[in-house]
Amino acid sequence: MVLRCGLDRPAQFDQAASLQVIDGVQWFEVSGAEQGIDASTWYAVDRPVYVALTIPNGSGPTPLQDISATVIDVLPQQEIDPAPVEGP
């Protein structure tokens, strides 16, 4: 597992993106499948900085639940700021 903080908004995070709320934190998933990586990177998108957790597929919800508790403790919640959806 790899935890990173202070990242730029993920390129795939736009207004059409699906989010998952885990213990009060809104997370956006970027699968590594297209790059042949057996992991996903989850971005906390409702905080003043983007926090990313990359976890192997099949890890279950516990790593995200654990990190969500820390995110809530140290970073205030704010409105999400997705990119606009690009037209065809």
C-alpha positions in Angstrom: 0.0 0.0 0.0 1.1 3.5 -0.8 -0.3 6.7 0.8 0.4 10.1 -0.9 -0.8 13.6 0.0 -0.9 17.0 -1.7 -1.5 15.7 -5.2 -3.1 17.4 -8.1 -6.7 16.6 -9.0 -6.8 13.2 -10.8 -7.3 13.8 -14.6 -10.2 11.3 -14.6 -12.1 13.1 -11.8 -14.8 15.0 -13.6 -18.4 15.9 -12.9 -19.6 12.5 -14.2 -17.3 10.6 -11.9 -18.7 8.0 -9.5 -17.8 8.5 -5.9 -17.9 6.2 -2.9 -18.4 7.6 0.6 -16.5 5.6 3.2 -16.9 6.6 6.8 -17.7 10.2 5.8 -14.9 10.7 3.2 -15.7 10.9 -0.5 -13.3 8.7 -2.5 -12.8 8.4 -6.3 -11.3 5.2 -7.6 -8.8 5.0 -10.5 -8.2 1.4 -11.5 -4.8 0.3 -12.5 -6.2 -2.4 -14.9 -5.5 -0.3 -18.1 -1.8 -0.2 -17.1 -1.8 -3.9 -16.2 -1.5 -3.1 -12.5 -3.4 -5.3 -10.0 -4.3 -2.4 -7.8 -6.5 0.7 -7.6 -5.7 4.2 -6.4 -8.4 5.9 -4.3 -8.4 9.7 -4.0 -10.1 11.5 -1.1 -11.7 14.4 -3.1 -13.5 16.3 -0.5 -10.5 17.8 1.4 -8.3 20.9 0.8 -5.6 18.6 -0.6 -6.0 15.4 -2.5 -4.9 12.3 -0.6 -4.4 9.0 -2.6 -4.2 5.5 -1.3 -3.0 2.8 -3.7 -4.0 -0.7 -2.6 -3.8 -4.2 -4.2 -7.1 -5.5 -5.6 -8.9 -7.7 -3.2 -7.7 -5.7 -0.1 -11.3 -5.1 1.0 -12.6 -1.9 2.7 -10.3 -1.9 5.8 -7.4 0.2 4.4 -9.8 2.9 3.2 -11.7 2.8 6.5 -8.5 3.2 8.4 -7.2 6.1 6.3 -10.7 7.8 6.3 -10.5 8.1 10.1 -7.1 9.8 9.8 -8.3 12.1 6.9 -11.3 13.2 9.0 -9.0 13.9 12.0 -6.5 16.1 10.2 -8.2 17.6 7.1 -11.4 19.6 7.1 -14.1 18.6 4.7 -14.9 20.9 1.8 -16.9 20.9 -1.4 -15.6 18.7 -4.2 -14.1 20.4 -7.2 -14.4 18.0 -10.2 -13.3 19.0 -13.7 -16.1 19.8 -16.2 -17.1 17.0 -18.5 -15.4 17.4 -21.8 -17.6 17.2 -24.9 -17.1 14.9 -27.8 
